[in-house]
Amino acid sequence: SDVLAHFDGVHKSGKGYRCRCPAHADTNPSLMIRTADNGGVLVKCMAGCSTEKVLEKAGLKMKDIMPPQNIKKRKDVVAVYNYFDASGNKCAEKVRYDDKSFIWRYEDGAGKTVWKKPQGVCLLYNLHILANYYPKDKPIYIVEGEKDADTLVRMKCPAVCTPDGAGPGKFRSEYIKWFRDRQVIILGDNDEIGRQYMEEEASKIAPVAASVKVLDLRELWPE
């Protein structure tokens, strides 16, 4: 709007605006102005006047149409992971963006989308599959993220993960009961945080599980 205020004959046109170009005798508005994807302003004279000349005649400078320095890059959703309780009721969604960031969302009782993690919800990813579809004599895998869990499930290997990634204290006591009397195989990321987290998971599950095996990937892919 600050840029448009410098031009005459402004009217809406498609995704932007059309107005009279001040750099030539413009009886039929030929200047196109619209917001760019990066937050800047695109100024184009269809009669061929240079952008610099148009801005000069309008009393503007190139810096006036440049994107703000603090503009945030638009993030694209690359995956949505659905979290269910043990009965198969959907509780929340974890949305992954192309910059590897995540955000939680859920629907409240009125059907409104709330963009945060539901309070009090502490679930394993794929918990409903673990609780209802896999017998206890079949090994269950614990991996570090939803993407890896889905990959193993597609390979007919039941897999779960914790909702908040690897790190000290992120394997909560509420998860332990789901591994009682089960054969557990823990497969984490091949880094120091991943290895420490696998050891933490194993130590907490061992007292209730039928067996626990931690796979150390350094044997296959040395650092």
RASUL-V197335 format. One record per backbone hydrogen bond with DSSP energy under -0.5 kcal/mol. CO is the residue of the C=O (numbers start at 1). NH is the residue of the N-H. E is the energy in kcal/mol with one decimal. If there is no record, write none. Layout:
co:CO nh:NH e:E
co:CO nh:NH e:E
This chain:
co:1 nh:5 e:-1.4
co:3 nh:6 e:-2.0
co:4 nh:7 e:-2.0
co:8 nh:20 e:-2.7
co:11 nh:18 e:-2.8
co:13 nh:16 e:-2.1
co:16 nh:13 e:-2.5
co:17 nh:33 e:-2.6
co:18 nh:11 e:-2.2
co:19 nh:31 e:-2.5
co:20 nh:8 e:-0.5
co:21 nh:24 e:-0.9
co:24 nh:26 e:-1.4
co:25 nh:27 e:-0.9
co:27 nh:29 e:-0.6
co:30 nh:32 e:-0.6
co:30 nh:46 e:-2.8
co:31 nh:19 e:-2.0
co:32 nh:44 e:-2.6
co:33 nh:17 e:-2.9
co:34 nh:42 e:-3.2
co:36 nh:39 e:-1.7
co:40 nh:36 e:-2.7
co:41 nh:43 e:-0.5
co:42 nh:34 e:-1.8
co:44 nh:32 e:-3.2
co:44 nh:46 e:-0.6
co:45 nh:48 e:-1.5
co:49 nh:45 e:-0.7
co:50 nh:54 e:-2.3
co:51 nh:55 e:-2.6
co:52 nh:56 e:-2.3
co:53 nh:57 e:-2.4
co:54 nh:58 e:-1.5
co:55 nh:59 e:-0.7
co:55 nh:60 e:-3.4
co:56 nh:59 e:-1.1
co:61 nh:64 e:-1.6
co:62 nh:65 e:-1.6
co:63 nh:66 e:-0.6
co:65 nh:41 e:-2.7
co:68 nh:71 e:-1.4
co:76 nh:98 e:-2.0
co:79 nh:96 e:-3.0
co:80 nh:82 e:-0.6
co:81 nh:94 e:-2.7
co:83 nh:91 e:-3.1
co:83 nh:92 e:-1.4
co:85 nh:88 e:-1.9
co:89 nh:85 e:-2.4
co:92 nh:83 e:-3.0
co:93 nh:95 e:-0.6
co:93 nh:105 e:-2.1
co:94 nh:81 e:-2.8
co:95 nh:103 e:-1.8
co:96 nh:78 e:-2.7
co:96 nh:79 e:-1.4
co:97 nh:100 e:-2.0
co:101 nh:97 e:-2.7
co:103 nh:95 e:-3.3
co:105 nh:93 e:-2.8
co:106 nh:114 e:-3.6
co:108 nh:111 e:-2.0
co:112 nh:108 e:-2.6
co:113 nh:115 e:-0.5
co:114 nh:106 e:-1.9
co:114 nh:116 e:-1.6
co:118 nh:121 e:-1.5
co:120 nh:122 e:-0.6
co:123 nh:163 e:-0.5
co:124 nh:127 e:-1.5
co:125 nh:161 e:-0.8
co:126 nh:129 e:-0.5
co:126 nh:130 e:-2.1
co:127 nh:131 e:-2.9
co:128 nh:132 e:-1.3
co:129 nh:133 e:-2.4
co:129 nh:134 e:-0.8
co:133 nh:135 e:-0.5
co:135 nh:138 e:-1.8
co:136 nh:183 e:-0.6
co:140 nh:185 e:-2.6
co:141 nh:143 e:-0.5
co:141 nh:160 e:-2.3
co:142 nh:187 e:-3.2
co:145 nh:149 e:-2.0
co:146 nh:150 e:-2.6
co:147 nh:151 e:-1.8
co:148 nh:152 e:-2.1
co:149 nh:153 e:-2.2
co:150 nh:154 e:-2.1
co:151 nh:155 e:-0.8
co:152 nh:157 e:-2.8
co:153 nh:156 e:-1.9
co:156 nh:158 e:-0.6
co:158 nh:141 e:-2.8
co:160 nh:143 e:-2.6
co:161 nh:125 e:-2.9
co:162 nh:165 e:-0.8
co:167 nh:170 e:-1.9
co:170 nh:172 e:-1.1
co:172 nh:175 e:-1.8
co:173 nh:176 e:-0.8
co:175 nh:178 e:-1.3
co:176 nh:179 e:-2.1
co:177 nh:180 e:-1.3
co:179 nh:182 e:-1.8
co:182 nh:184 e:-0.7
co:182 nh:210 e:-1.5
co:182 nh:211 e:-1.6
co:183 nh:140 e:-2.8
co:184 nh:213 e:-2.5
co:185 nh:142 e:-2.4
co:185 nh:187 e:-0.5
co:186 nh:215 e:-2.6
co:189 nh:191 e:-1.9
co:191 nh:195 e:-2.6
co:192 nh:196 e:-2.4
co:193 nh:197 e:-2.3
co:194 nh:198 e:-2.2
co:195 nh:199 e:-2.0
co:196 nh:200 e:-2.0
co:197 nh:201 e:-2.7
co:198 nh:202 e:-2.6
co:199 nh:203 e:-2.2
co:200 nh:204 e:-1.6
co:201 nh:205 e:-2.1
co:202 nh:206 e:-2.4
co:205 nh:208 e:-2.0
co:205 nh:209 e:-2.1
co:208 nh:181 e:-2.8
co:211 nh:184 e:-2.9
co:213 nh:186 e:-3.1
co:213 nh:215 e:-0.5
co:214 nh:216 e:-0.7
co:215 nh:217 e:-0.8
co:216 nh:219 e:-1.4
co:217 nh:220 e:-1.2
co:217 nh:221 e:-3.5
